[in-house]
Amino acid sequence: MRSHVVAVGTCILKLSSGFILNLDNVFYVPNFSRNLISVSKLLYLGFRFNFSRTSFDLIFKSNIVGHGTLLNGLFCLNLENNATAMHVTGLKRSVMNGESSMLWHRRLGHISKDRIKRLVNDGVLSAIDFADFEICVNCIKGKQTKVSKRGAHRSSTLLEIIHTDICCPDMDLKNGPKYFISFIDDFSRFMYVYLLHHKNEALNAFKVFKAEVEKQSGKQIKIVRSDRGGEYYGRYTENGQAFGPFAKFLQEQGIVPQYTDPGSPSENGVAERRNRTLMDMVRSTRSNATLPIFLWSEALKTAVYILNRVPTKAVSKTPFELMKGWKPSLQHIRVWGCPCEVRIYNPHEKKLDPRTISGYFIGYVERSKGYRFYCPSHNTRIVESRNAKFLENDMISGRNHFQDNVPKRVHYDDLPSKSNSDHMYVIPSFAHVPLRIEE
């Protein structure tokens, strides 16, 4: 079996005796499952071994500096407790694997560490090492915090209360949608978002939303909570409310409208806060990817997709589980804007034609298992496919994914550590196998 070396560096180990063992030219090999040291290399450095049937001593300059025992057929060099973890400061730009907390932070639209931990505790994500979690510059660029306001009455069932708001991202684009309207179920916090060219399209969006959620859940919307914007409320005259199309439709359907007081948008806090979270995620993901601004709507839809699948402080489970009845899968989630090699359907493909085109991941296909990609060289620019190679590490490390994958020299402190073992496995002299530092 061939193994690929992705990094070469220096390893500093503190043995159980207190002796410091410095190892140079250590190889980082992702598919190794053990931390290994070559006996022949240590002999070359002047060390000697005294083996028995179940243990051994490591000797340097006539002094015993380390001990080891036989474990599962391999001799293990004893390290000081947590020595491996002590020398690992986290996963840096040089290497990032699938169980990195920072990689999942980026995949999930820059959500908080606590929300990722809840996903792990709920079994949605497998075990993750949070040692590499660090300050995210893109989060600082895209987010700001305010003191939260305690909410009002909470609903006890689906569709009892729907929060809605219209947001204008102010992207200053000549074509394309300028607004989006959100509908949030109070009980589950599940969110639907529709893109609008004009605010007067709000009623049509609500009709589409109402038809889908009521048909799928078997329940009916009872209350709609919004601000007093003209698209919702209509106009206020000296004789009271002059119903607009939206308000008239609610009245015809027997749905109770609840409006905020004038000048008090915080009373519609759920929708206001959710829209702010969406825009925070859009800014953070776009800052990380630097794709064309017209793709903001793709980043928005991806943010909605993610928010429906991660925990919130308001509910005990994910919005998806409360709305659909089963836990969501996150194994297909990828970093928005990462470079990709995409295989697209081409009925006229010839034998010598390239099998993929270069592009960037921009979202998930609605109601199917495919992905959406921005491919500047393709005639449609936006393509959909299930088959792609996602180059997330190249995006995070800043590497050009067309260059040869040459191992980079890094320090051991820059490599991840998955194993909590206090042992390093010692292998016979005839085997020349590199050390594996596994996350």
N, C-alpha and C positions, 0 to 999 in steps of 0.2 A: 504494500500500500504506500503510495506517495503522499508526503505531507508538505504543505506549503508554508514556508517561513515568511511571516509578515512583518517581523521586527527583530532587530538585534540590539542588545544593550548590556547593561551592567546590573548584577544582582548582588544585594548585600543581605546575608542571612545571619541571624543571631542564634547560635546553637543553645541547647538547654544548659550547657556548662557556662554560658556567658561569652564564649569565644565568638568573634566576628569573622565570618567567612565571606570573602570578596570573590565574586566570580565575574570574569569578563567574557565578552563575546557569547552571551547567553541568547539562545534562539527562542522566539515566541511563535509557537505552532498551534493554531486554533483547534485542530481536530485531535490533539493529544488529550488523554483523560487522566494523566498522572503528572506530577512534578518530578522530574528525573535529573539525576546527576551521574555523569560517567565516572566510574572508578579510575579508568586510565587517565582521564584529565586531572583528577586530584593527585594521582601518583606522579604525574608530570610536574605538578606544582610543588612537590616535596612532601606530600602527605603519605602516611602509611596506614594500613588496615590490619587489625587483629580480629579475624572472624572465628566464631564458634558456631555450633549448630543453630542457635536461636538468637544470637546477638553479635555485635561487633563493637570495637573501639576505633575511633579515628585519632591518629597520632600525628603530631607535628613537632619536630625538633625534640623528640624523645618525651614529649608531654602528651597526655591524653586530653584532647580538646573537645571530643564529642563522642556520643554514644548512639547506638541504634539497635533495633530489635526486628525480628522476623515477623512480618504481617502480610497475610494473604499471599505467601509465596515470594514476597519481595522484602529486602532489607530496607528499613526506614530510618533515616537520619532524624533524630529528635531535635526539634527546634524549641526555642522559648515559646511559652504560651502566646498564641495569637501573633507570632512573629511574622507570619506571612501577611496577615491583614495589616500589621503595624507599618509595614513598608510600602503599602499600596495606598496612594492618595486618590485614586479614582481613574476612571477611563477618560483619557484626553483625546485630542483631535487625531492622534496617530492611529488609534484603534477603537472601534466601537462594535460590539456584537449585539445579537438579538435580545439579550437579557439586560441591557444597560438601561438604567432608569432615565438617563438623559435622552437616550434614543426614543424611549416611550413618551417622555415629556414632549418631544418634538412631534412624534407621530400623532399624539392626542391633542394637538393644537395648543401646546404650552399650558396645560392645566397644572394645578399645584401638586406638590409632592404628597400632601395628605390625600388628595383624591386618587392618585395612583396607588397609594397604600390601601385604600378602601377596595379598589379593584382586585388587588392581590388577596386581601382578607376574604373577599366575597367569592374567590375562586374564578373570577373572570380572566385574570392574568396569572401566569405561573410565577414562581418565586423570582424576585428581582433584587439585585444587589444595589442598595441606595448609596453606597460609598462614593459613587462618582457624581452624585447629584450636586450641582453647583449653581452659582448665580448665572442666570441666563440673560445675556445682554439684550436679546430680542424681546424678552418679556418686559424689561425696563423701558425699551423704546415704545412698546405697544400698549402698556397698561398703566393705570393709575388707580389708587384706592381711595375710597371715601368711607366715612362711618356709616355702617348699615343701619337701616331703620326697621324696627320690628313690624312684622306683617299683621294683617287683620285676620278675620275668620278664615280658617282653612276648610276646604271641602272634604267630604268623606267618601266620595265616589267619583268615578270618571265622568267628565263633561258637566259636572255640576256648576263649575265656574270656569269661564274661558277669559284669559287676559289677552289683550291685543294692543298693539301700538304700531305706528308707522315711523320708519327711520329713513333719513336721507344721508347716506355716507358722504355726499358732496365730493364725488370723484371727478367732477368737471369733464365728463365725456360727452361728445356730441351725439353719439348713438348709444343704443342700449338702455337698459333699465336705470332709473335714477333713484328709485326707492325700493324698500322691501317692507312688507307687512308681516308681523309675527302673530301667531295664535298659540297660546300656551295653556295647556290643561293644568288647573290649579292642583289637582290631586296627585298627578304623576309627574308634573313638570315637563311632560313631553311637548316638544315644540314643532310647529309647522311654519315654514317661511315661504312666501311667494314674492317674486320680483314684480315690480310695477314700473310702468313708464310715467303714469300720472296717478295722483292720489285718488281721483274719482274711479279708479279700478278696484278700490278696496272692497266694494260690495260683491263684485264678481269673484274675487279671491275668497271671500267668506263663504259664498255659496258653494264653491268647489270644496273648501275645507269642511263645511258642515255636512255635505253629502257623503264624503268619504268616512269621516270619523263616526258619524251616527250609524252608517251601514256596517262598518267593521266592528264596532263595539256593542251594537244593539241598544245603545242608550241615546238620550237626547240632550242637547245643550239647554241648560236652564237659565244661566246668567252670563252676560258678556260685560266685562269690566274694561273701560277705556277712558281716555281723556276726553276733553270737550272739543277736540278738533272738528272742523267743519265736515270732514269726511265721515265722522261717526255721529256727531250730535245734530248737525244741521246749523241753524242760526238761532240766536237768542234775540227776541224782540220784546217790546214793551208788554206784549200779551203772553210772554213766556216762550217756550221752545217752539221753533218752526221746524218740524221734522224734515230731515234730509232723507235721501233714498235708503241709507243704511238703517237709520232709526225706524223708518217706516217698515222695512223688512222685518226687523226684530219684533215690532208690534204685531205684524201679521202672523208671525210664527209663534207668538206667545212667549218669546224670550225676553227676560227682564234685563234692561240695560242698567248698568251702574256707572255713573260718571264721576270723575274727580271734581273737586271744587275748583273754581277759577284760580289760576296761579298756583295750583298745588299738584304738579305732575308726580310728586313722590307718592301720592295716594294710589297711583297705578304702578306701584314699585316693582311688582313681579315682571311686568313687560319691559319697563324702563331698564331695570337692572339686567335682564336677560339680553336685551339689545345691546347694552353697553358691553356685556361679556362677549357677545358675538363680534363686535367691532374690535375689542381688545385682541381676540384670537386672530381676526383677519389682519390687523396691523402686525402682530407678532410673526405670523406665518409668512406674510409678504416681505417683512424685513429680513427674514431668514432666507427667502428664496430669490428675491429681486426679479420676479417675472413681470411682464407687462401689466400696466394698471387695469386694462380692460378685463383681466381675469379676476377682479375682485369678487365678482358674483360667484365664481367657482370656489374661491376660498371661503366665501360666506356659506355656501351650501355644504361644503366639507365641515365647517365649524358646527353647523346644525347637526350634521350626521354624527359627529363626535360627541357633542353635548348631550344628545339623547342616549348615549351609551356609557356615560361616566356618571359617578355619583354626584349628588348635590347635598348641601347642608339641610335642605328643606325636607327631603324624603329619605327613607331608610334604605331603599333599593334604587337601582338605576331607573330613569324614566322609561327606558325601553322595556324593562321587565314588568313595571307596573302597567304599562299600556298594552303590551303584547302577551304577557303571561309567561315568558321564559327569558333566561339570561342571554345577553348578547355575546357574540364572539368578537374578539378584537384581533385575532391572529392575522387578519388580512389588512390591518391598518398600516399605512405607510406615511412617511414624512412628506407633507405637501410641498410641491415644488422640486422634489429630488429628481436628478437626471435618470433617465430610463432608456433601455433598448426595447422597443415595442415591436411585437410581431402582429401585424394586421392582416386581415383577410385580403388576398389579392388573387382572383381567379386567373389572371393572366401572368402569374409569376413564372419566370423561367428558371431553369436549373442553376444557372450561374448568377442569378440576381441575389443581392443581399437579402437575408431572411428577416432583418429588423430595420427599423428606422429610429433615429435618435429623437428623444422627446423629454417631456417633463410631466410628472404626475400631478394632476390638478383636481382629482375627485373620484367619486364612486358613482357608477351608473345606477339610476333609480330603478328599482324593481327588477334588477338582474344582478349577476355576480361579477360583472365586469368593472373595469377602471376607465377613467377618462384621462386623456393625455393631450398636452399641448405640443404639437410637432410642427415647428416653423417651416420645415422643408416639405411637408405634405400639402397637397392642394386644398384640403379642407381645414388645415391647421389643428382642429380639434378632432381627435379620433377616440374610439372606444375599443377596448380589447381586454380579454382575460389573460393574455400571455405577454408577460413583460419581465425584464430583469431590472429590479430597482437598485440603483446605485446610491443608497442612502449614505454610506460611509464616505463616498467621494464628495458628496455635498457638504457633510459636516466637517470633513478634514480640509476641504478646499482643494482637493486633488483634481486634476484633469483626468476623467475616466477613460480617455483615449490613450493616455500614456501607459507605458509598461508598468506592471505592478511590481516595483522593485522594493525589497525590504528596506525600511528606514531605520537609522540608528537612533534608539531611544534609551532612556534610563529605565531601570526596573520600576521606579516609583510611578512611571507613566503607564504601566501595564495593569490590567484588571486582575483580581484574584477571586475565584469562585469558591475554592476549597477553604474550609475552616480547619483543615487538618494541621496539626503541629509537626508533621513529618515531611521529609523530602525523601523520595525513593532513590536508592542507590542501585545502579545497574552494573553488570559485569564489564570487565575491561574490553571484551571483544565486541561489545555493542556500542556504537557511537550514536546515541540518541540525544537530542537537545532537551533542555529544560522547558517544561510547559507551565506557564503561569495562567491558570484557567479561572475565568470569572464565574 
